[in-house]
Amino acid sequence: MMKKNGKQVLFLGGIFIIAFAIWTALIQMVDVQPLGQNATNIGFATFNCWFHRLTNVNMTIYTITDWMGLIPLVVCLIFAGIGLVQLIKRRSLFKVDPDIIILGVYYVIVILAYFIFEIIPINYRPILINGIMEASYPSSTTLLVLCVMPTLVEQIQRRMSCSTLKRIITILAIAFSAFMVIGRLISGVHWFTDIVGGVLLSAGLFTVYKAVVMLTIKK
């Protein structure tokens, strides 16, 4: 039953990743206009510019969400620490919990995805950050938050026995994730399509990670 469910989840993850690829292609083909910084092209330009005018720019929200973006990195370090402690105690990588190893590989893939889109920018932010044009697609903060925080929930469901504590952490993780995504959306430092791209890619990556865990780890 677990294997069957794992395959279904893997299929769903594939759909999300395909949707992200299609979305990325559409951004480069639909309503492309040179309305970005320094006349750079923006896909879905009419809607993106309308939404940007609607929200305007709020650097306070940008700064808050920027600093709070360190929280997912702390979560990554915590699980890296768990893996390191297990490696030292058990003296073999093969004796580290398989789900921790899978999680480590997953985090590396997320980081690679981040750097790929920094190197190959699809579009640039609506505003200059410290006078510099920065790549904005997909939203890296959205990607990091929605890739990492669900793994925190997934791990505590497996590793914690206290149902109350599990519930509290889950609610906090969901609230934090929602705040961060909405905050980046209304801060005015991203185009609307950047946020959608970040959501689709993170949904695809996490769902594939979840499927691999389901297919690999015995209950």
Secondary structure, 3 states (H helix, E strand, C coil): CHHHHHHHHHHHHHHHHHHHHHHHHHHCCCCCECCCHHHCCECCHHHHHHHHHHHCCCHHHHHHHHHHCHHHHHHHHHHHHHHHHHHHHHCCHHHCCHHHHHHHHHHHHHHHHHHHHHHCCCCECCCCECCECCECCCCHHHHHHHHHHHHHHHHHHHHCCCHHHHHHHHHHHHHHHHHHHHHHHHHCCCCHHHHHHHHHHHHHHHHHHHHHHHHHCCC
